[in-house]
Amino acid sequence: MIEAERYRDGRVAARAEAALRHLLELAGAAILAMLFAVVMAAVLRRYLFGGGFVWSDELAIWLHLALIAVGAPLAVTGTLAMRLDVLVRLLPEGLRKVAAVIADAIAFHGALVLAGGGVNVALLVGGQSTVLGLPEALRFAVFACGGGLTVLALLLRGRLERGWAAAVASLLLGLGLYGLAQLSFDLFPTPSLVAALFAGAGLLLGAPLPFALLAGVSLTGPFGGLLPEPAIVQTMVGGVGKFLLLAIPFFLLAGELLTEGGLAERLIRFAATLVGHWRAGLAQTALVASVLFSGASGSSVANAAFGAKVMAPTLVARGYPPANAAAIVAGVSMLDNIIPPSIAFLILASATNLSVGSLLLGGFVAGGVLALSLAIGIDLSVRDVVDAAPKASAAERGRALIGAIPAIGLGVVIVVGIRFGVVTVTEASALAVAYAAIACLVLRSLNWRGVLAALRKSAAEAAAIGLLIGASAPFAFLLAVDRISEQMAGLVTMFGAGPYAVMLLANLVLLVAGLFLDIGAAILLLAPLLLPVAVAAGLDPVQFGVVLVVNLMIHGLTPPLGILVYVVSGIMRVPAAAVFRAVLPLLGVLLAALMALSLGMAAWPALAPTLKALF
């Protein structure tokens, strides 16, 4: 009888969790569709009738905030949670359960900060928005709702994985931490260090990264922190309330539409006609296809998931060991955040005010160097596999090219439009969605069910990225208040303030930090600290930004985080440890490429006048 009741109780909790997730995904899809409609309407009015809508920018930003708030509960499970559970897996079973309870408690604390801080700000803030005339309190009320729904999602997830006792214990411990954060002892001179220690401890225990950051900042209150709970939420909303960041969900949606519509597979067929006859031809095909797909997606995680589902099974069937196939897919996927359009460059531009167009141009150069290095690494790592296909004829290549033109054209439209100032980044991303949707519908390769699936996937991933950006903003504020930039400057100029010394030490700092920070968080926290030092050393800021992104993207393949490895290994059901070992040759060539790019860019200030005089 007791077992039957537990079984029924578990089924009810599972259904409730699934229903909540389903509703949130549909709500996110609806908000993203409305966001696209608003921005696209403004773009059409501007270019067809010579003027935009006064209200469109403000409404778009508010819809983006709502998307992030609605998606917050989705960012506590799976790959979107950005959980570091490698160390926890090494613990005995009993300690793993304890660590899981504490990790969820930290996540509860972060969610309560969102909920409580959102309510407090909504009650304190008065007035109406400048254009829409809506109450300003609404911007913060949606985050209060998102925090409350996250508490519910965590509770249901805890019940499914560990039972009600453990779930309630996590909630009570989270409430205790939340209460502790309201006290004040003023005992510590640098609150940012306290935040880093608490957030780091939460991350090592397996707490979701955005919520660990929020909990860490909140717990600085008793130690002299300058950000009470309402200020945390205000800073967070300010961090994501930028029009430029609207491009992120649109680029994700364009990539998902290409995938759902089958255009990404046409890129693979075209790539196969180009390099399929080489040694390790199928692996080289995966590389070239990733280069082509990078021009339309901008998301390495999306490309890794697509490659794991489409390319990896074919690689294994052709004789590649599963771990090597997974390593190849993960390795080539890192190019999506280097070759334009790149979400990483958008995040960097929002954090440092660097030119997006210049960063994208630099991404082409870096992407070419990295693609060449990966081609060499693949050739060296799978010498024993013989899978060369017959060389394609000119006619076969031509037919494959014609089939791939709709997908290739998307990248051209985006980059040319941004680089030559025809459209802004956000407008280009909206046009990319329209282009992808029209191309798929004209070719009859996408139905409305596929459109809905693309909206749901891209909305969830965009919300997770936006939540991370927002959660990093209060942490970055503490770093600025504690003048960490001056200490960072001293660290990277330890052996001199010249361009070579600064580039070397900055790369070392990034290589270490990238082991423990997600690329988005690392960009948001470290780029504003390192960029002024690089400029003072005579380095070009855009070139340094490109090196910074390349450095951090390599960590998509390194333990303990290695998000690209975890995505691919999870889909292919291959042990992550085996994939980390198999990816070592690719890591070696990528580090060599990073060194070459760094040396070239450090030498550029001295060589530029001579080269300009010659040419």
Buried (B, 14 or more C-beta within 10 A) or exposed (E): EEEEEEEEEBEEBEEBBEEBBEEBBBBBBBBBBBBBEBBBBBBBBBEEEEEBBEBBBBBBBBBBBBBBBBBBBBBBBBBBBBBBBBBBEEBEEEEBBBBBBBBBBBBBBBBBBBBBBBBBBBEEBEEEBEEEEEBBBBBBBBBBBBBBBBBBBBBBBBBBEBBBEBBEBBBEBBBEBBEEBEEEEEEBEBBBBBBBBBBBBBBBBBBBBBBBBBBBBBBBBBBBBEBBBBBBBBBBBBBBBBBBBBBBBBBBBBBBBBBBBBBBBBBBBBBBBBBBBBBBBBBBBBBBBBBBBBBBBBBBBBBBBBBBBBBBEBBBEBBBBBBBBBBBBBBBBBBBBBBBBBBBBBBBBBBBEBBBBBBBBBBBBBBBBBBEBBBBBBBEBBEEBEBBBEEBEEEBBEBBBEBBBBBBBBBEBBBEBBBEEEBBBBBBBBBBBBBBBEBBBEBEBBEEEBBBBBBBBBBBBBBBBBBBBBBBBBBBBBBEBBEBBEEBBEBBBEEEBBBBBBBBBBBEBBBEBBBBBBBBBBBBBBBBBBBBBBEEBBBBBBBBBBBBBBBBBBBBBBBBBBBBBBBBBBBBEBEBBBBBEBBEBBBBBBBBBBEEBBBBBBEBBEEEEEEEEEE
